[in-house]
Amino acid sequence: MIKRQKASIKKFIIHKVGNKFNDTKNAFSDSTVTFDEPTYNLILPYLLKPFASVSESYRFHHHSDIGLNEINTYSDQLFKNEGEFVEVSKHIVTHLYEQSNSAQIKTGDVLICHFENIQYEDYFTDAIGIYKIENKAEFFQTYLESGNYDILVQKGIQAKKVDKGCLVLNSSDTEGKIVLSVDNNTYDTQYWTKHFLNIKYPDDSHQHTKNCIELCRAFSKEVLHPNFGGQEQSNFLSKTVDFFKENEIIHIESFKEEVFGEEDQIQLFENYKKAYESENKILIRNQFDVSERVLKKQKQKIKTEIRLDTNIQIKLDIDSPSASTEYLERGYDSDKKMHYYKVFFNAES
């Protein structure tokens, strides 16, 4: 989603956030960090690398007035008033503290950073990064004392992945500022994205593509597999991916006509789609542009395997939707009183 080759850190500060539920307090810094070269060269990719593979963005949300969204307001202040960086960063930590309404919300270090020259799509922009480090790892530290080396155990931040983080870009579209978010400790899925950031998915091709493919995955698992078997489920998923790959614009009516062989399956899909939209509070568009980036990511989540209770698995190629129909045959053996699959092939490899 972003490129960091030309990115740099303009300002950086560290605070500690407590837990309101457990009555542990915040601890604030009064000045920004000055890096030495080795630390800077390690921390810059540590902070930005998680967002290089993020395929979806968010927008700030508020039920009555977007101007009342705290992080939206604080990021505005940080972009416009450099002299207020320290004080505004403290307000961000206080807002995070106010969301700790249960014992499972962890305390930790909060890193707040002002980046310059982050590339998003085809342009460069500033960004505000907010990170919460919840877990620290133990490591051995050797040291020299009185002519002898000794060893002790210390705790520190692993320079591999952040626990929770967001990037607020100094760039907007018709729905507001562009926000990227990662959460590798999803013990409370509402805490970071809904309560602290209060963000939602935008109404764009990325979200439409994701919504529709996730609908199809759920339909294949909950309806096709139990009623028609693994072969029909895998065949449907392969046809779905193929349809998205072959069409820049998705028309749901055309999609149904092409991927379903029977009219009763179309009716099952329509009924499931209505229930899925209601349960998940989303709307599957009847027409939308395909996001190739999201399609690629969603394709990796699709499993086209038939798992049998005889400890045999049949793996089908997601990119060959016709293979299941042409070279795999399902039947029933009345003597053994068991179902079977017959596989046709020319040679083994």
C-alpha positions as a printed Julia matrix, in Angstrom:
349×3 Matrix{Float64}:
   0.0     0.0     0.0
   2.85    2.4     0.78
   6.49    2.71   -0.26
   9.07    3.92    2.26
  12.25    4.32    0.2
  12.24    8.14    0.51
  10.44    8.34    3.85
  12.01   10.01    6.87
  11.13   10.71   10.5
  10.49   14.35   11.27
   9.44   14.06   14.93
   9.19   11.09   17.29
   8.13   10.71   20.91
   7.51    7.87   23.36
   4.91    7.76   26.12
   3.5     4.94   28.26
  -0.2     4.2    28.48
  -1.81    2.65   31.55
  -5.11    0.88   32.05
  -8.06    2.76   33.5
  -9.75   -0.48   34.58
  -6.69   -1.56   36.61
  -5.91    1.98   37.81
  -2.43    2.0    36.25
  -1.36    5.5    35.18
   0.05    7.05   32.04
   3.65    8.29   31.93
   4.54   11.11   29.55
   7.73   12.35   27.91
   8.28   16.1    27.7
  10.54   16.13   24.65
  11.02   14.28   21.38
  13.63   11.59   20.73
  16.96   12.38   19.07
  18.19    9.24   17.29
  21.69    8.04   16.73
  22.27    6.65   13.23
  22.05    2.88   14.02
  18.79    3.31   15.96
  17.26    5.49   13.25
  18.2     3.03   10.51
  16.53    0.2    12.43
  13.4     1.94   13.66
  12.33    3.57   10.38
  11.67    0.28    8.54
  10.29   -1.25   11.76
   7.57    1.41   11.87
   6.69    1.48    8.17
   7.17   -2.07    6.93
   3.82   -3.34    8.36
   1.93   -0.98    6.03
   3.75   -1.98    2.85
   1.52   -5.04    2.45
  -1.77   -3.54    3.7
  -4.28   -3.69    0.85
  -7.22   -1.89    2.5
  -7.6     1.62    3.83
 -10.05    3.21    6.25
 -11.69    6.6     6.84
 -12.47    8.31   10.14
 -16.03    7.99   11.37
 -18.34    9.65   13.87
 -22.06    9.12   14.3
 -22.88   12.83   14.31
 -19.92   15.0    13.22
 -16.57   13.83   11.84
 -14.98   16.87   13.49
 -15.68   15.17   16.83
 -13.51   12.17   15.98
 -10.55   12.63   18.34
  -7.75   11.11   16.24
  -8.98   12.93   13.14
  -8.74   16.22   15.07
  -5.39   15.44   16.72
  -3.78   14.4    13.44
  -4.96   17.69   11.89
  -3.27   19.58   14.7
  -0.03   17.61   14.3
   0.09   18.31   10.55
  -0.59   22.04   10.98
   1.25   22.97   14.18
   4.69   21.45   14.67
   5.19   23.35   17.92
   2.28   21.46   19.52
   3.63   17.98   18.73
   4.52   17.03   22.31
   1.27   18.28   23.89
  -0.99   16.83   21.2
   0.8    13.47   21.44
  -0.09   13.42   25.15
  -3.75   13.99   24.27
  -3.6    10.98   21.94
  -2.29    8.78   24.77
  -4.98   10.09   27.12
  -7.65    9.24   24.53
  -6.17    5.73   24.19
  -6.19    5.38   27.98
  -9.9     6.25   28.09
 -10.66    3.23   25.87
  -9.17    0.72   28.36
 -12.45   -0.42   29.83
 -11.52   -4.02   30.66
  -8.72   -5.89   32.42
  -7.55   -7.53   29.2
  -6.53   -4.21   27.63
  -2.76   -4.18   27.96
  -0.51   -1.36   29.08
   2.48   -0.5    26.91
   4.68    1.99   25.11
   3.02    4.43   22.73
   5.17    5.69   19.86
   3.95    8.74   17.95
   5.76    9.81   14.83
   5.52   12.46   12.11
   6.77   11.01    8.81
   7.7    12.85    5.63
   7.76   11.64    2.01
   5.75    8.46    2.35
   4.65    7.28   -1.08
   1.0     6.29   -1.29
  -0.05    5.06   -4.73
   1.53    7.62   -7.11
   2.19   10.58   -4.79
   4.22   11.53   -1.71
   2.71   12.79    1.53
   3.3    13.32    5.25
   1.77   10.9     7.75
   1.21   10.58   11.47
   2.05    7.17   12.9
   0.6     5.96   16.2
   1.87    2.66   17.62
   1.14    0.71   20.77
   3.79   -1.8    21.87
   2.13   -4.29   24.2
   4.56   -7.21   24.29
   8.26   -7.2    25.06
  10.64  -10.11   24.59
  13.36  -11.32   26.9
  16.91  -11.37   25.54
  20.41  -11.99   26.88
  22.77   -9.06   27.3
  26.5    -9.66   27.81
  28.66   -7.04   29.52
  32.24   -6.58   30.69
  32.9    -6.04   34.4
  36.24   -6.22   36.24
  37.92   -7.86   33.29
  35.32  -10.63   32.93
  32.26  -10.99   30.75
  28.94  -11.66   32.44
  25.39  -12.13   31.2
  21.94  -10.98   32.31
  18.38  -11.07   31.03
  16.69   -7.88   29.83
  13.37   -7.11   28.19
  12.95   -5.05   25.05
  10.93   -4.39   21.91
  11.31   -6.95   19.14
  12.33   -5.24   15.91
  10.15   -7.57   13.83
   6.54   -6.45   13.97
   4.43   -3.88   15.79
   1.54   -4.98   18.0
  -0.86   -2.22   16.97
  -0.3     0.7    14.64
  -1.93    3.18   12.3
  -0.83    5.67    9.68
  -2.93    8.77    9.14
  -1.98   10.22    5.77
  -2.06   13.97    5.16
  -4.22   13.18    2.16
  -7.98   12.98    1.72
 -10.61   11.9    -0.75
 -14.35   12.58   -0.75
 -14.77   10.45    2.39
 -11.97   12.01    4.44
  -8.39   11.31    5.48
  -6.85    8.01    4.38
  -6.02    5.77    7.34
  -4.08    2.49    7.37
  -4.19    0.19   10.37
  -2.57   -3.04   11.61
  -3.37   -5.07   14.71
  -1.35   -8.2    15.44
  -2.78   -8.68   18.94
  -6.49   -8.99   18.24
  -7.59   -9.86   21.77
 -10.22   -7.12   21.49
 -11.07   -6.33   17.88
 -13.15   -3.28   18.8
 -10.59   -1.61   21.08
  -8.17   -0.31   18.44
 -10.2     0.27   15.27
 -13.62    1.2    16.65
 -13.08    2.73   20.09
  -9.66    4.37   19.72
  -9.46    5.24   16.01
 -13.19    5.04   15.19
 -12.59    4.16   11.54
 -14.64    2.46    8.86
 -14.05    1.05    5.4
 -14.59    3.5     2.54
 -17.22    3.01   -0.12
 -14.8     2.1    -2.94
 -13.8    -0.7    -5.31
 -11.48   -2.28   -2.74
 -14.3    -2.7    -0.25
 -16.87   -3.8    -2.85
 -14.49   -6.48   -4.13
 -13.74   -7.7    -0.62
 -17.4    -7.77    0.41
 -18.47   -9.8    -2.61
 -15.67  -12.37   -2.44
 -16.14  -12.86    1.3
 -19.86  -13.38    0.63
 -18.99  -16.07   -1.92
 -16.56  -17.78    0.45
 -19.16  -17.84    3.22
 -21.88  -19.12    0.85
 -19.63  -21.91   -0.42
 -18.84  -23.03    3.13
 -22.27  -22.72    4.71
 -24.55  -23.68    1.81
 -22.76  -25.41   -1.08
 -20.52  -27.74    0.87
 -23.13  -29.24    3.22
 -25.76  -29.53    0.46
 -23.76  -30.34   -2.68
 -20.34  -31.51   -1.49
 -16.72  -30.36   -1.67
 -16.43  -30.69   -5.43
 -19.3   -28.28   -6.04
 -17.92  -25.9    -3.43
 -14.43  -25.86   -4.99
 -15.84  -25.56   -8.48
 -17.87  -22.52   -7.46
 -14.88  -20.82   -5.8
 -12.69  -21.45   -8.85
 -15.34  -20.01  -11.15
 -15.73  -17.01   -8.84
 -12.01  -16.17   -8.95
 -11.95  -16.72  -12.72
 -14.92  -14.39  -13.21
 -13.25  -11.63  -11.17
  -9.99  -12.09  -13.08
 -11.72  -11.87  -16.47
 -13.94   -8.86  -15.74
 -12.88   -5.33  -14.81
 -16.46   -4.52  -13.81
 -18.6    -7.01  -11.91
 -22.31   -7.28  -12.67
 -23.92   -9.54  -10.09
 -26.6   -10.79  -12.51
 -23.97  -11.85  -15.04
 -21.92  -13.39  -12.24
 -24.82  -15.58  -11.11
 -25.6   -16.72  -14.65
 -22.0   -17.74  -15.32
 -20.92  -19.44  -12.09
 -24.1   -21.35  -11.22
 -25.24  -24.32  -13.24
 -28.67  -24.73  -11.68
 -31.51  -22.28  -11.08
 -32.09  -23.59   -7.56
 -28.5   -22.67   -6.65
 -29.08  -19.11   -7.88
 -32.1   -18.85   -5.59
 -30.08  -20.22   -2.68
 -27.4   -17.61   -3.37
 -29.92  -14.76   -3.53
 -31.52  -15.83   -0.24
 -28.14  -16.19    1.45
 -26.98  -12.83    0.1
 -29.94  -11.01    1.69
 -29.34  -12.69    5.06
 -25.57  -12.06    4.86
 -26.07   -8.34    4.13
 -28.48   -7.99    7.04
 -26.31   -9.9     9.51
 -23.08   -8.08    8.56
 -24.71   -4.68    7.99
 -23.2    -4.28    4.52
 -24.55   -3.82    1.0
 -23.23   -5.95   -1.86
 -23.31   -3.68   -4.91
 -25.02   -4.96   -8.05
 -22.22   -3.39  -10.09
 -18.69   -2.37   -9.1
 -15.11   -2.12  -10.35
 -12.74   -4.95   -9.43
  -9.77   -4.15   -7.21
  -6.91   -6.34   -8.45
  -4.97   -5.75   -5.24
  -7.82   -7.0    -3.07
  -8.58   -9.88   -5.46
  -4.99  -11.09   -5.17
  -5.14  -11.01   -1.36
  -8.56  -12.65   -1.16
  -7.48  -15.37   -3.58
  -4.77  -16.41   -1.12
  -7.45  -17.02    1.52
  -9.5   -19.35   -0.67
  -8.91  -23.04   -0.04
 -10.1   -25.46   -2.72
  -9.44  -28.72   -0.93
 -11.79  -31.64   -0.51
 -11.09  -33.27    2.86
 -12.43  -36.8     3.24
 -13.04  -38.78    6.43
 -10.74  -41.52    5.09
  -7.68  -39.26    5.64
  -7.43  -38.37    1.96
  -7.35  -34.83    0.64
  -7.94  -33.72   -2.95
  -6.46  -30.32   -3.75
  -7.88  -28.47   -6.74
  -6.18  -25.66   -8.68
  -8.02  -22.38   -8.05
  -6.83  -21.09  -11.43
  -8.36  -24.02  -13.37
 -12.11  -23.83  -12.84
 -12.88  -26.43  -15.53
 -10.58  -29.13  -14.11
 -12.98  -30.16  -11.36
 -15.84  -30.63  -13.83
 -13.83  -32.42  -16.54
 -11.47  -34.64  -14.56
 -13.16  -35.32  -11.23
 -16.21  -37.54  -10.91
 -18.24  -38.1    -7.75
 -20.31  -41.22   -7.18
 -21.66  -43.76   -4.71
 -20.6   -47.4    -4.33
 -23.63  -49.41   -3.19
 -21.53  -52.45   -2.22
 -19.24  -50.5     0.12
 -22.01  -48.06    0.96
 -19.54  -45.2     0.55
 -19.15  -42.15   -1.66
 -16.14  -41.97   -3.99
 -14.23  -39.62   -6.26
 -12.78  -40.78   -9.57
  -9.83  -38.73  -10.86
  -8.77  -38.79  -14.54
  -5.2   -37.97  -15.61
  -2.57  -38.72  -18.24
   0.61  -38.78  -16.18
   1.88  -38.3   -12.66
   4.52  -35.74  -11.73
